[in-house]
Structure formats: structure tokens, C-alpha cells
Amino acid sequence: MDITTLRIVATLVSFAAFLGILAWAWSRRRAGAFEDASRLPFEQD
């Protein structure tokens, strides 16, 4: 395994992680939690 193969694998793993985070952030199941979190700075104690 040379350095080029290692770089390709690292790139593919990083891209897969990016797609996973993107899917998690845009999932409909998380929309309610994100909506609640977006209102936190505007709530008063």
C-alpha cells in the first residue's frame, strides 16, 4: 500500500462522512429538534 492509495482511501472515507452528516442534518426526523434549537437564543430566562 503506497501513499497514493492511502490518500485515495482517506478522501473516500472523508466524502462518505460528509454525505452521512449531510443526510443526518437534512433528515425529516431531526427537523423538530433543529427547529427547537434554532429558537434557543431568542428565549428569555
A tleap script that builds the chain and sets N, CA, C and O, in Angstrom:
source leaprc.protein.ff14SB
mol = sequence {
  NMET ASP ILE THR THR LEU ARG ILE VAL ALA
  THR LEU VAL SER PHE ALA ALA PHE LEU GLY
  ILE LEU ALA TRP ALA TRP SER ARG ARG ARG
  ALA GLY ALA PHE GLU ASP ALA SER ARG LEU
  PRO PHE GLU GLN CASP
}
set mol.1.N position { 0.853 -1.170 0.000 }
set mol.1.CA position { 0.000 0.000 0.000 }
set mol.1.C position { 0.899 1.234 0.000 }
set mol.1.O position { 1.648 1.471 0.948 }
set mol.2.N position { 0.817 1.992 -1.045 }
set mol.2.CA position { 1.652 3.192 -1.124 }
set mol.2.C position { 0.862 4.418 -0.669 }
set mol.2.O position { -0.317 4.309 -0.331 }
set mol.3.N position { 1.491 5.547 -0.661 }
set mol.3.CA position { 0.894 6.772 -0.140 }
set mol.3.C position { -0.298 7.234 -0.982 }
set mol.3.O position { -1.244 7.817 -0.452 }
set mol.4.N position { -0.253 6.975 -2.288 }
set mol.4.CA position { -1.362 7.386 -3.152 }
set mol.4.C position { -2.633 6.620 -2.811 }
set mol.4.O position { -3.713 7.208 -2.754 }
set mol.5.N position { -2.521 5.344 -2.589 }
set mol.5.CA position { -3.675 4.533 -2.212 }
set mol.5.C position { -4.229 4.992 -0.873 }
set mol.5.O position { -5.445 5.053 -0.692 }
set mol.6.N position { -3.358 5.311 0.054 }
set mol.6.CA position { -3.780 5.794 1.360 }
set mol.6.C position { -4.519 7.130 1.237 }
set mol.6.O position { -5.507 7.358 1.935 }
set mol.7.N position { -4.054 7.993 0.373 }
set mol.7.CA position { -4.729 9.276 0.154 }
set mol.7.C position { -6.096 9.081 -0.482 }
set mol.7.O position { -7.047 9.777 -0.126 }
set mol.8.N position { -6.207 8.152 -1.410 }
set mol.8.CA position { -7.494 7.869 -2.048 }
set mol.8.C position { -8.482 7.339 -1.021 }
set mol.8.O position { -9.637 7.762 -0.996 }
set mol.9.N position { -8.042 6.424 -0.181 }
set mol.9.CA position { -8.914 5.856 0.851 }
set mol.9.C position { -9.346 6.941 1.828 }
set mol.9.O position { -10.515 6.988 2.211 }
set mol.10.N position { -8.435 7.809 2.236 }
set mol.10.CA position { -8.770 8.889 3.165 }
set mol.10.C position { -9.776 9.848 2.540 }
set mol.10.O position { -10.687 10.321 3.219 }
set mol.11.N position { -9.618 10.134 1.262 }
set mol.11.CA position { -10.558 11.007 0.572 }
set mol.11.C position { -11.945 10.377 0.504 }
set mol.11.O position { -12.945 11.052 0.749 }
set mol.12.N position { -12.009 9.114 0.181 }
set mol.12.CA position { -13.304 8.428 0.089 }
set mol.12.C position { -13.984 8.323 1.449 }
set mol.12.O position { -15.201 8.483 1.542 }
set mol.13.N position { -13.224 8.061 2.493 }
set mol.13.CA position { -13.801 7.991 3.833 }
set mol.13.C position { -14.315 9.368 4.263 }
set mol.13.O position { -15.389 9.475 4.856 }
set mol.14.N position { -13.556 10.402 3.967 }
set mol.14.CA position { -13.984 11.759 4.308 }
set mol.14.C position { -15.249 12.143 3.552 }
set mol.14.O position { -16.148 12.762 4.122 }
set mol.15.N position { -15.325 11.785 2.291 }
set mol.15.CA position { -16.507 12.093 1.493 }
set mol.15.C position { -17.728 11.333 2.008 }
set mol.15.O position { -18.829 11.883 2.055 }
set mol.16.N position { -17.537 10.076 2.392 }
set mol.16.CA position { -18.641 9.296 2.953 }
set mol.16.C position { -19.120 9.901 4.273 }
set mol.16.O position { -20.322 9.944 4.534 }
set mol.17.N position { -18.190 10.366 5.101 }
set mol.17.CA position { -18.572 11.021 6.353 }
set mol.17.C position { -19.333 12.312 6.070 }
set mol.17.O position { -20.318 12.613 6.744 }
set mol.18.N position { -18.887 13.065 5.090 }
set mol.18.CA position { -19.581 14.302 4.707 }
set mol.18.C position { -21.004 13.997 4.252 }
set mol.18.O position { -21.937 14.687 4.662 }
set mol.19.N position { -21.186 12.999 3.433 }
set mol.19.CA position { -22.528 12.633 2.967 }
set mol.19.C position { -23.401 12.154 4.123 }
set mol.19.O position { -24.599 12.436 4.152 }
set mol.20.N position { -22.813 11.437 5.070 }
set mol.20.CA position { -23.559 10.985 6.239 }
set mol.20.C position { -24.027 12.148 7.091 }
set mol.20.O position { -25.174 12.164 7.539 }
set mol.21.N position { -23.159 13.119 7.321 }
set mol.21.CA position { -23.533 14.304 8.097 }
set mol.21.C position { -24.592 15.104 7.361 }
set mol.21.O position { -25.529 15.613 7.977 }
set mol.22.N position { -24.454 15.216 6.067 }
set mol.22.CA position { -25.437 15.934 5.264 }
set mol.22.C position { -26.806 15.265 5.346 }
set mol.22.O position { -27.819 15.945 5.514 }
set mol.23.N position { -26.845 13.951 5.230 }
set mol.23.CA position { -28.110 13.216 5.317 }
set mol.23.C position { -28.719 13.354 6.711 }
set mol.23.O position { -29.935 13.487 6.845 }
set mol.24.N position { -27.882 13.325 7.747 }
set mol.24.CA position { -28.371 13.466 9.113 }
set mol.24.C position { -28.961 14.864 9.336 }
set mol.24.O position { -30.011 15.009 9.962 }
set mol.25.N position { -28.283 15.874 8.824 }
set mol.25.CA position { -28.728 17.246 9.046 }
set mol.25.C position { -30.019 17.554 8.302 }
set mol.25.O position { -30.817 18.361 8.779 }
set mol.26.N position { -30.243 16.951 7.174 }
set mol.26.CA position { -31.431 17.244 6.370 }
set mol.26.C position { -32.542 16.205 6.537 }
set mol.26.O position { -33.535 16.246 5.811 }
set mol.27.N position { -32.387 15.269 7.490 }
set mol.27.CA position { -33.416 14.247 7.671 }
set mol.27.C position { -34.659 14.865 8.303 }
set mol.27.O position { -34.559 15.795 9.103 }
set mol.28.N position { -35.804 14.357 7.949 }
set mol.28.CA position { -37.065 14.884 8.463 }
set mol.28.C position { -37.246 14.548 9.946 }
set mol.28.O position { -37.934 15.279 10.659 }
set mol.29.N position { -36.648 13.468 10.415 }
set mol.29.CA position { -36.786 13.104 11.825 }
set mol.29.C position { -36.125 14.124 12.740 }
set mol.29.O position { -36.559 14.294 13.879 }
set mol.30.N position { -35.089 14.806 12.269 }
set mol.30.CA position { -34.356 15.776 13.079 }
set mol.30.C position { -34.897 17.195 12.934 }
set mol.30.O position { -34.446 18.093 13.645 }
set mol.31.N position { -35.838 17.418 12.047 }
set mol.31.CA position { -36.323 18.776 11.771 }
set mol.31.C position { -36.893 19.438 13.018 }
set mol.31.O position { -36.644 20.620 13.255 }
set mol.32.N position { -37.648 18.704 13.811 }
set mol.32.CA position { -38.233 19.276 15.020 }
set mol.32.C position { -37.182 19.691 16.031 }
set mol.32.O position { -37.281 20.760 16.632 }
set mol.33.N position { -36.185 18.859 16.220 }
set mol.33.CA position { -35.115 19.176 17.173 }
set mol.33.C position { -34.317 20.386 16.705 }
set mol.33.O position { -33.947 21.236 17.515 }
set mol.34.N position { -34.054 20.469 15.425 }
set mol.34.CA position { -33.306 21.610 14.898 }
set mol.34.C position { -34.141 22.896 14.978 }
set mol.34.O position { -33.603 23.978 15.212 }
set mol.35.N position { -35.437 22.770 14.786 }
set mol.35.CA position { -36.311 23.937 14.902 }
set mol.35.C position { -36.316 24.454 16.343 }
set mol.35.O position { -36.251 25.661 16.576 }
set mol.36.N position { -36.394 23.540 17.295 }
set mol.36.CA position { -36.338 23.937 18.704 }
set mol.36.C position { -34.994 24.584 19.040 }
set mol.36.O position { -34.947 25.592 19.745 }
set mol.37.N position { -33.925 24.018 18.546 }
set mol.37.CA position { -32.587 24.556 18.817 }
set mol.37.C position { -32.395 25.928 18.177 }
set mol.37.O position { -31.647 26.754 18.699 }
set mol.38.N position { -33.056 26.174 17.065 }
set mol.38.CA position { -32.893 27.455 16.399 }
set mol.38.C position { -33.573 28.593 17.177 }
set mol.38.O position { -33.224 29.762 17.014 }
set mol.39.N position { -34.545 28.235 18.020 }
set mol.39.CA position { -35.238 29.262 18.800 }
set mol.39.C position { -34.591 29.528 20.155 }
set mol.39.O position { -34.988 30.470 20.839 }
set mol.40.N position { -33.612 28.733 20.561 }
set mol.40.CA position { -32.994 28.886 21.872 }
set mol.40.C position { -32.397 30.279 22.133 }
set mol.40.O position { -32.576 30.794 23.237 }
set mol.41.N position { -31.713 30.906 21.198 }
set mol.41.CA position { -31.137 32.226 21.505 }
set mol.41.C position { -32.193 33.302 21.776 }
set mol.41.O position { -31.883 34.327 22.384 }
set mol.42.N position { -33.413 33.087 21.341 }
set mol.42.CA position { -34.440 34.105 21.478 }
set mol.42.C position { -35.337 33.900 22.705 }
set mol.42.O position { -36.182 34.743 23.007 }
set mol.43.N position { -35.152 32.794 23.399 }
set mol.43.CA position { -35.957 32.536 24.593 }
set mol.43.C position { -35.394 33.312 25.770 }
set mol.43.O position { -34.180 33.457 25.909 }
set mol.44.N position { -36.279 33.804 26.611 }
set mol.44.CA position { -35.847 34.552 27.781 }
set mol.44.C position { -35.885 33.649 29.009 }
set mol.44.O position { -36.682 32.714 29.087 }
set mol.45.N position { -35.028 33.938 29.943 }
set mol.45.CA position { -34.973 33.126 31.163 }
set mol.45.C position { -36.140 33.407 32.070 }
set mol.45.O position { -36.248 32.809 33.141 }
savepdb mol mol.pdb
quit
